[in-house]
C-alpha cells in the first residue's frame, strides 16, 4: 500500500479522502533534518507553505513519486530538483480562490466603512458615529486588475453588492503592450481598484527591469505614485454623494 507523509496541517476531510487509498502518516513541524531522515519511507509527500522541500529532501526520497502542495504556490518546493529526480509536483491552484475573494470583499467593506478606525475609537471609549459613517459599495465602480479565477469571484460578489465592475484590457496595459493613458483612463473610471495578480503576471518579462528602475528612480516613482493616489482620491470625492442628497 502506498504511504503518504503529510508534513503540514490539512483539513480532516482531506485526510479522510487520502486514507481511502493510502496509508497516511501525519507528522507536523519537522525540522529539515528530520524530514530528510523520514522521507525514504514514503511514496508521496504533502505540504503547505510551512515545510520547505529542498534538493536534500528530494534526493533522500528514494521511494518518492509525487509531492503535493495543498495550495497554489510551489515556492517552497525545489521543482527543478524534483524534475531531475522524476518526481511529479502537483498543486491546488483553486484551493483558496473563494477564501481570497471573500477576503477581498471584507477588506473593501472595512475600507468603505472605516471599520478599523471605528473599532479603535470604540475601544478607546469614543462614540463617533458621524465621523465613521462611510460609503456604500452600491453603484460604485470596481476596477479588477487580473481577471483570473479569484478576480472573477470578486467580480461576482461585487455585482451582488450592486457595484459596476470593469476589467481588461488592463493586463495588457500593465504588460506595457498598451499606451500608458489607457491605464489612467481605467483608474479614472474606477472608484475602487483591486489588484489580484502576481508581479510576473502583471509585468511579464519586464517586471525585474521595472523593479531595478524603481530602485534607481525611487523619487520619481514616489512622485508618480502620489499623483495617482491624489487623482484617485479626487475621483472618489467627486462621485461621493453629498450630505444633502
PAZA-248261 format. One line per field, with one value per residue (C-alpha): x, y, z negated. Coordinates in nm, 2 decimals, decimal comma. Each point is the difference from the previous one (the first is absolute). Layout:
BEGIN
east (X|...)
north (Y|...)
up (Z|...)
***
This chain:
BEGIN
east (0,00|0,12|0,13|-0,07|0,18|-0,20|0,24|-0,23|-0,35|-0,28|-0,38|-0,12|-0,23|0,31|0,17|-0,30|0,00|0,37|-0,05|-0,24|0,29|0,32|0,16|0,02|0,25|-0,03|0,32|-0,01|0,27|0,29|0,35|0,17|0,23|-0,30|-0,19|0,31|0,03|-0,37|-0,06|0,16|-0,29|-0,27|-0,14|-0,16|0,05|-0,27|0,10|-0,15|0,22|0,17|0,22|0,28|0,07|0,36|0,23|0,13|-0,34|-0,08|0,33|-0,07|-0,35|0,11|-0,37|-0,15|-0,22|-0,21|0,02|-0,34|-0,03|-0,34|-0,03|0,10|0,36|0,30|0,27|0,09|0,07|0,31|-0,18|0,31|0,15|-0,33|-0,01|0,35|-0,09|-0,32|-0,23|-0,33|-0,08|-0,37|-0,20|-0,35|-0,02|-0,37|0,02|-0,01|-0,20|-0,32|0,18|0,22|-0,31|-0,19|0,30|0,02|-0,36|0,05|0,29|-0,21|-0,28|0,24|0,15|-0,34|-0,14|0,32|-0,03|0,36|-0,02|-0,35|0,11|0,29|-0,21|-0,26|0,27|0,13|-0,34|-0,10|-0,33|0,06|-0,28|-0,01|0,38|0,00|-0,32|0,18|-0,14|-0,21|0,15|-0,32|0,03|0,38|0,23|0,25|0,31|0,14|0,36|0,05|-0,33|0,11|-0,18|0,02|-0,08|-0,31|-0,13|0,07|-0,19|-0,30|-0,02|0,05|-0,29|-0,21|0,07|-0,13|0,34|0,09|0,31|0,25|0,31|0,24|0,17|0,20|0,21|0,13|0,05|0,22|0,19|0,10|-0,18|-0,25|0,06|0,04|-0,31|-0,22|0,11|-0,09|-0,34|-0,07|0,11|-0,20|-0,32|0,03|-0,08|0,14|0,30|0,10|0,31|-0,01|0,31|0,37|0,27|0,10|-0,35|-0,05|0,34|0,11|0,36|0,03|-0,06|0,36|0,10|-0,28|0,12|0,36|-0,14|-0,20|0,31|0,19|-0,28|-0,18|-0,06|-0,17|-0,20|-0,11|-0,12|-0,20|-0,15|-0,11|-0,14|-0,20|-0,13|-0,10|-0,18|-0,19|-0,10|-0,12|-0,21|-0,13|-0,10|-0,18|-0,21|-0,07|-0,36|-0,03|-0,17|-0,29|-0,08)
north (0,00|0,35|0,20|0,38|0,24|0,31|0,26|0,30|0,03|-0,07|-0,05|-0,32|-0,05|-0,01|-0,25|-0,22|0,00|-0,09|-0,28|-0,17|-0,06|0,00|-0,03|0,36|0,12|0,35|0,14|0,38|0,26|-0,22|0,14|-0,03|-0,27|-0,20|0,03|-0,11|-0,30|-0,10|0,05|-0,32|-0,20|0,18|0,00|0,34|0,33|0,26|0,35|0,34|0,31|-0,07|-0,30|0,06|-0,28|0,06|-0,20|-0,20|-0,12|-0,09|-0,19|-0,20|-0,10|-0,32|-0,12|0,35|0,02|0,32|0,31|0,17|0,36|0,07|0,35|0,21|0,09|-0,24|0,24|-0,22|-0,30|-0,05|-0,08|-0,03|-0,25|-0,20|0,01|-0,14|-0,28|-0,08|0,10|0,16|0,33|0,09|0,28|0,12|0,34|0,05|-0,11|0,35|0,17|0,05|0,10|0,26|0,14|0,03|0,15|0,26|0,10|0,01|0,25|0,21|0,02|0,08|0,28|0,13|0,01|0,10|-0,31|-0,01|0,36|-0,03|-0,31|0,18|0,30|-0,22|-0,18|0,34|0,09|0,24|-0,03|0,20|-0,13|0,29|-0,01|-0,36|0,00|-0,13|-0,06|-0,26|-0,24|0,01|0,18|0,04|-0,11|-0,27|-0,05|-0,35|-0,04|-0,37|-0,16|-0,36|-0,25|0,22|0,32|-0,15|-0,11|0,35|0,15|-0,23|0,10|0,37|-0,02|-0,15|0,31|0,21|0,12|0,05|-0,21|0,09|-0,21|-0,03|0,09|0,09|-0,31|0,11|0,35|-0,12|-0,23|0,32|-0,10|0,29|0,37|0,14|0,22|-0,31|-0,08|0,34|-0,01|-0,33|0,14|0,32|-0,20|-0,21|0,11|-0,33|-0,19|-0,35|-0,17|-0,38|-0,10|-0,07|0,23|-0,25|-0,02|0,38|0,09|-0,32|-0,01|0,38|-0,02|-0,05|0,29|0,21|-0,09|0,11|0,32|0,07|-0,04|0,24|0,26|-0,05|0,37|0,03|-0,31|0,14|0,32|-0,19|-0,23|0,30|0,17|-0,32|-0,02|0,36|-0,04|-0,30|0,18|0,29|-0,24|-0,16|0,34|0,10|-0,32|0,00|0,11|0,32|0,03|0,18|-0,29)
up (0,00|0,08|-0,29|-0,02|-0,23|-0,09|-0,13|-0,04|-0,14|0,24|-0,06|-0,15|0,30|0,22|-0,22|0,01|0,38|0,00|-0,24|0,24|0,23|-0,20|-0,34|-0,13|-0,26|-0,14|-0,14|-0,04|-0,05|0,08|0,02|0,34|-0,14|-0,14|0,33|0,19|-0,23|0,03|0,37|0,13|-0,15|0,20|0,35|-0,02|-0,19|-0,07|-0,12|-0,02|-0,03|-0,33|0,10|0,24|0,24|0,12|0,21|-0,30|-0,09|0,36|0,04|-0,32|0,13|0,16|0,02|0,06|0,30|-0,05|-0,21|-0,06|-0,10|-0,17|0,14|0,30|-0,02|0,02|-0,11|-0,30|0,23|0,21|0,32|0,22|-0,24|0,00|0,38|0,02|-0,24|0,20|-0,29|0,09|-0,17|-0,02|-0,16|-0,06|0,17|-0,07|-0,36|-0,15|0,28|-0,20|-0,32|0,18|0,18|-0,33|-0,17|0,28|-0,06|-0,37|0,05|0,23|-0,26|-0,28|0,21|0,11|-0,35|-0,19|-0,21|-0,14|-0,11|-0,14|-0,19|-0,16|-0,08|-0,18|-0,19|-0,11|-0,14|0,29|0,18|0,33|0,22|0,24|0,05|0,11|0,21|0,30|0,35|0,17|0,26|0,20|0,33|-0,04|0,28|-0,08|0,22|-0,01|0,09|0,08|0,10|-0,07|-0,23|-0,30|0,19|0,15|-0,34|-0,13|0,29|-0,06|-0,37|0,09|0,24|-0,27|-0,20|0,29|0,12|0,36|0,09|0,27|0,09|0,30|0,21|-0,32|0,01|0,34|-0,13|-0,29|0,23|0,19|0,31|-0,01|-0,02|-0,35|0,02|0,01|-0,35|-0,13|0,18|-0,18|-0,34|0,07|0,07|-0,31|-0,36|-0,13|0,14|-0,10|0,12|0,01|0,18|-0,06|0,12|0,26|0,14|0,00|0,16|0,17|0,08|-0,07|-0,38|-0,10|0,22|-0,15|-0,35|0,07|0,15|-0,31|-0,21|0,21|0,05|-0,33|-0,04|0,34|-0,07|-0,33|0,17|0,26|-0,27|-0,21|0,31|0,08|-0,36|0,00|0,34|-0,13|-0,32|0,22|0,20|-0,31|-0,15|0,32|0,00|-0,37|-0,07|-0,19|-0,34|0,16|0,24)
***
